[in-house]
């Protein structure tokens, strides 16, 4: 399996949140993970940052932010040039899909946890 360096945007230290579960599952499956959330903390050895951090060679950005909160990150994500952005349930955003696609970034409306569980990540 190829390691896909992933940014979890909307990361949380709350075990009930899907972003928390995604960080755990991504690390279990051997992917390098970076995380940005509202509060600092750590999940599965991954430090959660509260501000944007310099990124290189990101394969996937997986979103756990509602469309309104995503707007603050449009330019950041586009400038990072990931291969794809995964829009998890509740994060669907057609406006952002168009921006990403016009910049050559693949849009995937899916659940990161399901993709990982079914080896489609």
N, C-alpha and C positions, 0 to 999 in steps of 0.2 A: 504494500500500500504506500502510496506517495504521501509524504507529509505536506499538508496544505496549511501554510501559515495563515492564521485566522485572527481577525479583529472582532471581538464581541463588543458591540456598541449598545449600551444600555445594561451593562453588567451589574450584578447584584450579589450581595453576600447572604441574601435571604434564601434558604434551601427550598422554599416553596415556589420561587420564581423560575421560569423556564430558562432565563439567561444563566442562572446558577447551574442548572442541570446541564446546559449546553457546554459550559466551561469544563465541568467534570467529565462529560462524555468525550469532548474533543481531546482533552489531555489523556484520558484512558486509551483512546485510539491512536495516540502518538502524534497528534498535531501540535505544532507550536502555537501558543495562544497569547494574544495581547488583549487587554480589557480596558474599557472606559465606561465609567458609570457616574452616578450622582454623588456617591460616597466612597471614600477610600476603604480598602479592605483587601482580603486575599481569599481566593477560592482555588483549591487544588494546586497551591503553590504559585498561582498567577496573581500578580499584584493588580489591583483595580486602580486606575488613574482617574482623576476627576477633570483633567484638562487634556486637550489633544496632545499627542506625543508624536515625535517624528517616526514615520513608518517607511520601511523599505521591503520590497519583495512580498507584498501581501497577496495571497491567492484569493482569499474570501473575506468579505465583511459580512457578518451576520447581524441583522438588526433586531433589537428588542426595544425600539422606541416608536411611539405613535407618530403619524405623519407630521404633525405640527412640530414636535421636538426634533424630527429629522432635519428640518430646514437649516438649523444651526450647523449641520455637518455636511451639507451638500458639497461645498467647495473642498472641504477637507477630504472627503471620500474620493471625489473626482481627481484631486491632485495626487492622492495615494496610488491611483491607477491599479486597483485590484482587478483580477480577472473576472470576478463576479461579486454581486451583492445578493444575499439571500434575504428575502422579505418574509419573516416568520408570520404566522397567523396574528392578525391585529395590527400589522405594520404596513399593509398594502398601501401603495402611494403612486398612482399613475403619473402624476406630475414628475416625480423623481425617476420613474422608469424611463421616461423620455430623455431626461437629462443624461442619465447613465448611458443609455443606448447610443445617444448622439456622440458620446465620448468613447465609444467602443468597449463599454463595460457590459458584460452579460448580466441580465436580470433573471433571478430565479425566485418565483413565488412558491415557497415550500417551507417545511418545518425542518430545521437543522437536526433536531433529535431523531426524526423519522429517517432523514437522509443517512445519518450515521448508523442507526439501528439496522437499516436495510442495505448497508454497504454501497450506497449511491452517492456518498459525499465526495 
